[in-house]
Amino acid sequence: MTAETQRPARIAAIDILRGIVMVLMALDHTRDFFSSARYSPTDIEQTNAFMFFTRWITHYCAPVFIFLSGTSAFLSLQRGKTRGQASLFLLKRGIWLILLELTLVRFGWLFNLDYTMIFVQVIWAIGWSMVFLSALLYLPLRWLAVLSLAIIAGHNLLDGIRAAQFGDNALWWNLLHEQDGGKIGNVRFFVAYPLVPWIAVMALGYCCGSIMRLEAPQRHRLLTRMGIGCIAAFVVLRLLNLYGDPTPWQEQDTLTKTILSFLNVEKYPPSLLYLLMTLGPALVALPLLERVKAAAIARFFTVFGKVPMFYYLIHIYTIHGLALLLGLAMGFPLSQFTNGFFGGESDWGFGLGGVYLAWAVVIALLYLPCRWFMQVKARRKDWWLGYL
């Protein structure tokens, strides 16, 4: 059997990196439910460096996860799937994720069945990105790479177009490129994750899968150069303040605040600078993680990285459930915890120390269930396991 036809070994670094960003994601969501802060962590006028970076480090989660989802889709073609099989799987899994966002995921966030309020987040974006990728993967790889890069690099040209300009059709623009929402009958529909450019991020990750097939030394060199190139492009474009993010950075009254302003780029939707800032270090990290894949800490993160959907579902219920139980024990009303973290103003919550302690408890509680499910997926090949 030649190297070209041999099924490639699973690249451990992908699971490790995916596990790292998923653990960081739990920090962000723990802060949502446990923090006493009543301001945006990235509001330069109100935040502090510790709060800012608690939020900022979690910016890596969505772009890295979505990018690696595309990479994994490409590698699945090298593990025995035909293009048609991969396309059909992506289509079905995408639809499944969209349905999960509207049902189990929504309930996990809100703990209520009041469907006069629907909001869609990262699982929605991943689901639709998979639906689009199920068709886009039929394009020649070079064309798909060019198209993906063009969307990522150029979508900020659309920032001047506002949903309000479309009148009754504003929601369609919210779905594509502006975080907001509107009413559908009596239902308030809020789009937290507009789809552009997330679809292109997953498609670019798919194209990057071809690099993952190369021999390790060549793969490491390419990933490192690409990552450093992204970081350099971020620094240069951000310094110029001409393009790449809707909010220019500004010199502040202290050096710390100026640095925060420089790093404070737009996530909803992710600007070009946001994606350069997050995907660049991720690309550099992949070769480094391959070198430490046997370390205990790498094996720890691999557990979460191999069961991403299972982890996502139970982590929301765990965080929300812990907040509810602790809040009730402290005398807070049930209503405080049956609207997610949207319960209104109150004296519920803790400082960052309490948030980090709760995060550590959450990760400790999630480890054994995720390891159990990882082992189930390793020894069984039931079709439904591919959807979790």
C-alpha positions in Angstrom: 0.0 0.0 0.0 1.5 3.4 -1.0 1.6 6.5 1.2 -1.0 8.1 -1.1 -3.6 5.4 -0.5 -2.8 4.5 3.1 -5.2 5.8 5.6 -3.5 8.6 7.6 -3.1 8.3 11.4 -5.2 10.7 13.4 -3.4 13.9 14.2 -3.3 14.2 17.9 -2.6 17.9 17.9 -6.1 18.6 16.4 -7.8 16.9 19.4 -5.5 18.6 21.9 -6.1 22.1 20.5 -9.8 21.5 20.2 -9.9 20.3 23.8 -8.0 23.4 25.0 -10.4 25.8 23.4 -13.4 23.9 24.7 -12.1 24.1 28.2 -11.6 27.9 27.7 -15.1 28.0 26.4 -16.4 26.8 29.7 -14.6 29.7 31.4 -16.5 32.2 29.3 -19.8 30.5 30.0 -19.1 30.1 33.7 -18.4 33.9 33.8 -21.8 34.4 32.1 -23.6 32.6 34.8 -21.5 33.3 37.9 -20.0 36.8 37.5 -21.3 39.7 39.5 -20.1 42.2 36.8 -22.9 44.1 35.2 -20.8 45.4 32.3 -19.2 44.0 29.1 -15.8 42.6 29.9 -14.4 44.3 26.8 -15.9 47.8 27.7 -12.6 49.7 28.0 -14.3 52.4 30.2 -15.5 50.0 32.8 -13.4 46.8 32.7 -10.0 46.0 34.1 -7.2 43.9 32.6 -8.1 40.7 34.5 -11.7 40.8 33.4 -10.8 41.8 29.9 -8.3 39.0 29.4 -10.7 36.5 31.0 -13.0 37.3 28.1 -10.3 37.9 25.5 -8.7 34.5 25.8 -12.0 32.8 25.1 -12.1 34.6 21.7 -10.0 31.7 20.4 -12.8 29.2 21.0 -15.3 29.7 18.2 -12.8 30.4 15.3 -10.5 27.6 16.2 -13.3 25.1 16.7 -15.0 25.9 13.5 -11.7 26.0 11.5 -10.8 22.5 12.9 -14.3 21.2 12.1 -13.5 21.9 8.5 -10.1 20.3 8.8 -11.6 17.2 10.3 -14.2 17.0 7.5 -11.3 17.0 4.9 -9.4 14.3 6.8 -12.5 12.1 7.0 -12.2 11.8 3.2 -8.8 10.2 3.8 -10.3 7.6 6.2 -12.5 5.8 3.8 -15.3 8.2 3.0 -16.1 9.1 -0.5 -16.8 12.8 -1.3 -20.5 12.0 -1.6 -20.6 10.3 1.8 -18.7 13.1 3.4 -21.1 15.6 1.8 -24.2 13.8 3.0 -22.8 13.4 6.5 -22.1 17.1 6.7 -25.5 18.0 5.5 -27.3 15.7 8.0 -25.0 16.7 10.9 -25.5 20.4 10.1 -29.3 20.0 10.1 -29.0 18.1 13.4 -26.9 20.8 15.0 -29.4 23.5 13.9 -32.2 21.5 15.5 -30.1 21.0 18.7 -29.5 24.8 18.9 -33.2 25.4 18.8 -34.1 22.8 21.4 -31.6 21.2 23.9 -29.1 24.0 23.6 -31.6 26.8 24.1 -33.2 25.0 27.0 -29.8 24.6 28.6 -29.1 28.3 28.4 -32.6 29.5 29.6 -34.2 26.6 31.6 -37.6 27.6 30.3 -39.9 26.7 27.5 -41.1 30.2 26.6 -40.5 30.1 22.9 -41.5 33.8 22.4 -37.7 34.3 22.7 -35.3 32.4 20.5 -31.6 33.2 20.1 -29.1 31.3 18.0 -25.4 31.1 18.8 -22.3 29.1 17.8 -24.0 25.7 17.3 -26.3 27.4 14.8 -23.3 28.8 13.0 -21.5 25.5 12.9 -24.6 23.7 11.7 -25.2 26.1 8.8 -21.5 26.1 8.0 -21.6 22.3 7.6 -24.7 22.6 5.4 -22.9 25.0 3.1 -19.7 23.0 3.2 -21.6 19.8 2.1 -22.0 21.6 -1.2 -18.8 23.6 -1.3 -16.5 20.6 -1.0 -17.3 19.7 -4.6 -15.4 22.8 -5.7 -11.7 22.3 -6.7 -9.7 22.8 -3.5 -7.8 25.9 -4.9 -11.0 27.6 -5.9 -12.6 26.9 -2.5 -9.5 28.3 -0.7 -9.5 31.5 -2.9 -13.3 31.9 -2.3 -12.9 31.4 1.5 -10.0 33.8 1.8 -11.9 36.4 -0.3 -14.9 36.2 2.0 -12.8 36.4 5.2 -10.6 39.3 3.9 -13.4 41.2 2.2 -16.5 40.9 4.4 -15.7 44.0 6.4 -16.5 46.0 3.3 -20.1 45.1 4.2 -19.9 46.8 7.6 -21.6 49.9 6.3 -24.7 48.0 5.3 -27.2 48.0 8.2 -30.2 45.7 8.7 -32.5 48.6 9.2 -32.0 49.6 5.6 -33.9 46.4 4.6 -37.1 47.3 6.5 -39.3 44.3 7.0 -36.5 42.1 5.6 -33.9 43.2 8.2 -33.8 39.8 9.8 -32.3 38.3 6.7 -29.3 40.6 7.0 -29.0 39.8 10.7 -28.8 36.2 9.7 -25.9 37.0 7.3 -23.8 39.8 8.7 -25.2 41.9 11.7 -25.8 40.7 15.2 -29.4 41.6 16.1 -32.8 40.2 15.4 -36.4 40.9 15.0 -39.9 39.5 15.4 -41.4 36.6 13.5 -45.0 36.9 14.5 -45.0 37.1 18.3 -41.5 35.5 18.6 -38.4 37.6 19.2 -35.6 36.0 17.2 -32.1 37.1 18.0 -29.0 36.2 15.9 -25.9 36.2 18.1 -23.7 34.5 15.4 -24.3 35.9 11.9 -23.2 33.3 9.3 -20.7 35.4 7.3 -17.8 34.8 7.6 -18.1 31.6 9.7 -19.0 29.6 6.6 -15.8 30.7 5.0 -13.8 29.9 8.2 -15.0 26.3 8.1 -14.3 26.0 4.4 -10.8 27.4 4.8 -10.2 24.8 7.6 -11.4 22.2 5.1 -8.7 23.4 2.6 -6.1 23.3 5.4 -6.8 19.6 5.7 -4.6 19.1 2.7 -1.7 20.5 4.6 -2.4 18.0 7.4 -1.7 15.1 5.0 1.9 16.3 4.4 4.8 14.7 6.2 5.3 16.1 9.7 8.4 18.4 9.0 6.8 20.0 6.0 3.5 20.3 7.7 5.1 22.0 10.7 7.0 24.5 8.6 3.9 25.5 6.6 1.6 25.8 9.6 4.2 27.9 11.5 4.8 30.2 8.6 1.1 30.6 8.0 0.4 31.3 11.6 3.3 33.9 11.9 2.0 35.5 8.7 -1.5 35.9 10.2 -0.1 37.4 13.4 2.1 39.8 11.5 -0.8 40.8 9.3 -3.0 41.4 12.3 -0.3 43.7 13.9 0.3 45.7 10.7 -3.4 46.1 9.8 -4.3 47.0 13.4 -1.6 49.6 13.6 -2.7 51.2 10.4 -6.3 51.5 11.6 -7.5 51.6 8.0 -9.4 48.3 7.5 -10.2 45.0 9.0 -12.4 45.9 12.0 -15.4 48.2 12.4 -13.9 49.8 15.6 -10.4 51.5 15.3 -8.2 51.3 18.3 -7.5 54.5 20.2 -4.8 55.7 22.5 -6.1 55.7 26.1 -5.1 57.5 29.2 -3.0 54.5 30.4 -0.7 52.1 28.5 -2.8 49.1 29.8 -6.0 50.6 28.4 -4.3 51.3 25.1 -3.2 47.7 24.8 -6.8 46.6 25.6 -8.1 48.9 22.9 -5.6 47.5 20.4 -6.7 43.9 21.1 -10.4 44.7 21.3 -11.6 43.5 17.9 -15.1 42.5 16.8 -16.5 39.0 17.2 -20.1 39.5 16.1 -19.5 38.9 13.2 -15.8 38.1 13.5 -13.8 40.8 11.7 -10.8 40.0 9.5 -8.5 41.2 12.4 -10.4 39.0 14.9 -9.7 36.0 12.7 -6.1 36.8 12.1 -5.6 37.4 15.8 -7.1 34.0 16.8 -6.3 31.6 13.9 -2.7 32.8 13.6 -1.6 31.6 17.1 -3.7 28.5 16.6 -1.8 27.5 13.5 1.5 28.1 15.3 0.3 26.0 18.2 -0.5 22.9 16.1 3.1 21.8 15.5 4.0 22.6 19.1 1.2 20.4 20.4 2.3 17.5 18.2 5.6 17.5 20.1 3.9 17.2 23.5 1.1 14.8 22.6 2.3 12.1 25.0 2.4 14.5 28.0 -0.3 14.0 30.7 -1.7 17.5 30.2 -2.1 16.8 26.4 -4.0 13.6 27.2 -6.2 15.6 29.6 -7.3 18.0 26.9 -7.6 15.2 24.3 -10.5 13.8 26.3 -12.6 16.9 25.7 -11.3 17.3 22.2 -12.5 13.9 21.1 -16.2 14.4 22.2 -17.0 18.0 21.3 -20.7 17.9 20.9 -21.3 15.7 24.0 -19.1 18.1 26.0 -20.9 21.2 24.7 -24.3 19.9 25.7 -23.4 18.7 29.2 -21.2 21.7 30.0 -24.1 24.2 29.5 -26.4 22.1 31.7 -23.7 21.6 34.3 -22.8 25.3 34.6 -26.4 26.5 34.6 -27.4 23.7 37.0 -24.6 24.6 39.5 -25.6 28.3 39.4 -29.2 27.4 40.0 -28.4 25.1 43.0 -26.0 27.5 44.6 -28.3 30.4 44.0 -31.3 28.6 45.6 -29.1 27.6 48.6 -28.2 31.3 49.0 -31.8 32.4 49.0 -32.2 33.7 45.5 -35.5 33.2 43.7 -35.9 30.4 41.1 -36.8 33.0 38.5 -33.3 34.4 38.7 -32.1 31.1 37.0 -34.9 30.3 34.6 -33.9 32.9 32.1 -30.3 31.8 31.6 -28.0 34.7 32.5 -30.5 37.2 31.3 -32.3 37.3 34.7 -32.0 41.1 35.1 -30.2 43.2 37.7 -29.6 41.6 41.2 -26.8 41.1 43.7 -26.3 37.5 42.4 -22.8 36.6 41.3 -19.1 36.6 42.4 -15.9 38.2 41.6 -13.3 36.7 39.2 -11.9 34.5 42.0 -15.3 32.9 42.4 -15.8 32.5 38.7 -12.4 30.7 38.3 -13.2 28.4 41.2 -16.6 27.5 39.6 -14.8 26.9 36.3 -12.4 24.5 37.9 -15.3 22.6 39.5 -17.2 22.4 36.2 -14.1 21.0 34.4 -13.6 18.5 37.2 -17.2 17.4 36.9 -17.1 17.0 33.2 -13.8 15.1 32.9 -15.1 11.6 33.8 -18.3 11.7 31.7 -16.3 12.9 28.7 -13.6 10.2 29.2 -16.3 7.6 29.4 -18.0 8.8 26.2 -14.6 9.0 24.5 -14.0 5.3 25.3 -17.5 4.4 24.1 -16.7 6.1 20.7 -13.4 4.3 20.5 -14.8 0.8 20.9 -18.1 1.2 19.1 -19.0 2.3 15.6 -22.7 2.9 15.9 -23.9 5.4 13.3 -25.4 7.8 15.8 -22.1 8.3 17.6 -20.9 10.4 14.7 -23.5 13.0 15.6 -22.2 13.6 19.1 
